[in-house]
Amino acid sequence: MPRVAKELNALAVKRLTEPGTHAVGGVSGLILQVLPSGGRSWIIRTTIGGRRREVGLGAFPEVPLADARIKARAMKEKIISGVDPILERRQARATLAAAEQRGLTFSKAVDAYIKIKVDQFQSKKHRDNWTSTLKTYADPILGSMMVEDIQVRDVLRTLEPIWTKKNETASRLRGRIESVLSWATVAGHRVGDNPARWAGNLKELLPAVPASVVHQPAVQLVDAARWMVDLRRREGIGSRALEFMALTAARSGEVRGATWDEIDLKTSLWIIPAARMKMKSEHRVPLTAEAVAIIKALPRLSETLVFPAPRSGMLSDMTLSATMRRMHEDQFKKDAVGFIDRVSKRPAVPHGLRSTFRDWAAEHTDYDGALAEVALAHKVGNAVEAAYRRGDMMEKRKAMMSDWAAFFLLLSES
């Protein structure tokens, strides 16, 4: 018969410090293992499925003698009933790991999403704005919630406080929450419908907010000639960028970010890649003789940028704004009026030049309104936009932009 180990009490077990294994009795196979480093832990030697196995029961003294004996007896009872405690433990660990993998908070989901999608953001400013919106408005409510637990009512609680007061911000916030939760679903962290979805979901629960269109102050058509005269007299890269912007009816960022390889002087065409466009579609801009002349006269201050900042890098939006502000202030000193918007009576700004172009096309020409919208890189409907991007329509746009330049320049020279 196998020898039965003497049953030790708690004090005797505490005194076991010699490295090796020590049977403590009370339950056959229960052993205190002492490591050379001084660490001590419980193991039980037993037979599972015909094989001799050693199973850990925890560290000593965190698991005292009495608890070790209880654990050892419970394990032996499982073995007798046909349960493999080692396999059971592995399965439990796998289940826990899977639960932890799924147990992702919204705040951590935002961080993970941004880290993965970082290259898709237009700029660091765009990424920071995207993050700031979620941290400011979503984090207080959704931040600590598990993504799998977020429901429609939680998204509503996030959006409702700012839905009518800051509707544009709230709309962007909703879209960003939807994107994060969509990623979390595909990544296996949640299942079911996206609670931030708009159509057939939040659209039915949130009040409709009237769209408010904020028009940028524009140079009036009656002031366009003298405005151009003033601008052409001014020196500096900012003045030339503003003049080029006026002649092409482009956005400030499109002009400031223009590169030499986007411009083909042989065909008088400026092709702006989709990545730099607001609508994420390539935009072709026919260049008039006046616009080409501006480009040819520019010194090559940068290998890439057409209108670089004096100290390298892209020209700032404030540079163009400051140029127009000075033009208004100088003119105001002469006539106490300056260059102001007809409706708001506010000083004209660079972006308002696009409105000046649109007013000119509508009031002074017979060009189709859709043609002017395409020139502005506005979305005018898939079928129409496709038609206006064909080669023959480019010729019509060239004629329109030449007439636009003539409206500015011929009048200013008369």
C-alpha positions, 0 to 999 in steps of 0.5 A, spaced: 500 500 500 502 507 498 505 510 504 500 515 507 503 522 508 503 525 515 497 530 516 501 537 517 498 543 521 498 550 518 504 552 523 508 546 520 506 548 513 509 555 514 515 552 517 517 548 510 522 553 507 527 547 504 527 547 496 523 541 494 516 538 494 513 536 501 507 532 502 502 535 507 497 530 508 489 530 509 488 529 501 492 524 498 497 527 492 497 534 495 504 537 495 507 544 497 512 546 492 518 550 495 522 554 489 529 556 490 527 563 490 523 562 496 516 562 492 511 557 495 505 554 491 500 548 491 500 542 487 496 536 487 499 529 483 493 525 481 491 521 475 487 523 469 485 519 464 490 514 465 496 519 466 499 522 472 498 529 472 500 535 476 495 541 477 497 547 480 492 550 486 495 557 487 500 560 491 502 559 498 500 563 503 495 567 499 491 560 498 492 557 506 492 550 507 485 549 509 483 552 502 488 548 498 485 541 501 478 544 499 480 545 492 484 538 492 478 534 494 473 538 489 478 537 484 478 529 485 471 529 485 471 532 478 476 527 476 471 521 479 465 524 475 469 524 469 471 531 468 478 533 466 480 539 470 486 541 466 482 541 460 476 545 464 481 550 466 484 551 459 477 552 456 475 557 462 481 561 460 479 561 453 472 564 454 475 569 459 480 571 453 474 572 448 470 576 453 476 581 454 477 581 447 469 583 446 469 587 452 471 594 449 469 600 451 467 606 446 473 610 448 478 605 447 474 603 440 475 610 438 482 610 439 483 603 436 479 606 430 483 612 429 489 608 429 487 604 424 484 609 420 489 615 421 492 615 413 484 616 411 484 623 415 485 629 410 490 632 415 492 632 423 487 638 424 482 634 421 484 628 425 484 632 431 477 635 430 474 628 429 477 626 436 475 632 439 468 632 437 467 624 440 471 626 446 467 632 448 460 630 446 460 622 446 465 620 452 461 623 458 455 618 456 458 613 451 466 613 453 466 607 459 460 603 456 462 597 452 460 597 445 456 591 445 451 594 450 450 601 446 443 602 444 439 607 440 437 610 447 444 611 449 446 615 442 440 619 443 442 621 450 448 623 447 445 627 441 439 630 444 443 636 448 446 639 442 441 637 436 438 643 435 443 648 438 449 645 434 446 641 429 452 641 424 456 639 430 451 634 432 450 631 425 458 630 424 458 627 431 452 622 429 456 620 423 462 619 427 459 614 432 456 610 427 463 609 424 466 607 430 460 602 432 460 600 425 468 598 425 467 595 432 461 590 429 466 588 423 471 587 428 467 582 432 466 587 439 458 587 438 453 584 434 446 587 431 444 593 428 448 600 428 444 604 434 447 610 430 444 609 424 440 615 421 435 612 416 430 608 419 433 609 425 435 616 429 431 620 423 425 617 426 426 620 433 430 626 432 426 633 430 428 635 423 432 642 424 431 647 418 437 647 414 441 654 415 445 656 409 451 661 411 453 665 405 460 668 405 461 675 404 462 676 397 465 682 392 459 685 389 458 684 381 458 692 381 465 692 385 468 686 381 472 691 376 475 695 381 477 690 386 481 686 381 484 693 379 486 693 386 488 686 387 493 686 381 497 692 383 499 688 390 505 684 390 506 678 394 505 670 393 498 671 397 496 676 392 497 672 386 494 666 389 488 670 391 488 673 383 488 665 381 483 663 386 478 669 383 479 667 376 478 659 377 473 660 382 476 654 386 476 654 393 482 657 398 485 650 400 485 647 393 489 653 390 494 654 396 495 646 396 496 646 388 502 643 386 506 644 379 505 637 377 497 638 377 498 644 372 499 642 365 501 649 361 501 646 354 493 644 355 492 650 360 489 645 364 489 644 372 487 637 374 486 637 382 486 630 385 480 627 388 484 627 395 484 634 395 477 635 393 471 636 398 467 632 394 473 627 393 472 627 386 477 629 381 476 636 378 479 639 372 479 646 371 480 650 365 485 655 365 484 662 361 490 665 358 490 670 364 491 664 369 496 661 365 500 668 365 500 668 373 503 661 373 508 663 368 510 669 372 511 666 378 518 664 381 519 657 383 520 658 390 518 650 391 519 644 388 512 642 389 507 648 391 505 653 386 504 658 392 508 656 397 509 660 404 515 665 404 518 660 410 516 654 406 510 649 407 503 651 404 500 658 404 495 659 410 488 661 409 489 667 413 494 670 408 489 670 403 484 673 408 489 678 410 490 680 403 482 681 402 481 685 409 487 690 407 484 691 400 477 693 404 480 697 409 484 701 404 478 702 399 474 704 405 479 710 407 477 712 400 470 711 399 467 709 406 464 703 403 470 698 401 468 691 398 462 689 402 457 684 401 450 686 398 446 683 403 450 682 410 454 688 409 460 685 411 467 685 408 468 680 402 472 674 404 476 669 399 471 664 399 465 669 397 469 670 390 465 663 388 459 666 390 461 672 386 462 667 380 455 664 381 452 670 381 455 673 374 453 666 371 446 667 373 445 674 372 450 676 366 450 670 362 446 664 358 450 659 361 447 653 364 446 653 371 449 646 372 455 648 368 457 653 373 455 648 379 460 643 375 465 649 375 465 650 382 466 643 384 459 642 387 455 636 386 449 637 381 446 630 380 450 623 378 447 623 371 448 631 370 455 631 373 457 625 368 455 629 362 458 635 364 465 631 365 465 629 358 470 632 353 466 636 349 463 640 355 470 642 357 470 646 351 464 650 354 467 651 361 473 654 357 469 659 354 465 660 360 471 661 364 474 666 359 468 670 359 469 670 367 476 673 366 474 678 361 468 680 366 474 682 371 479 684 366 476 687 360 472 692 365 478 693 369 482 695 363 477 700 360 
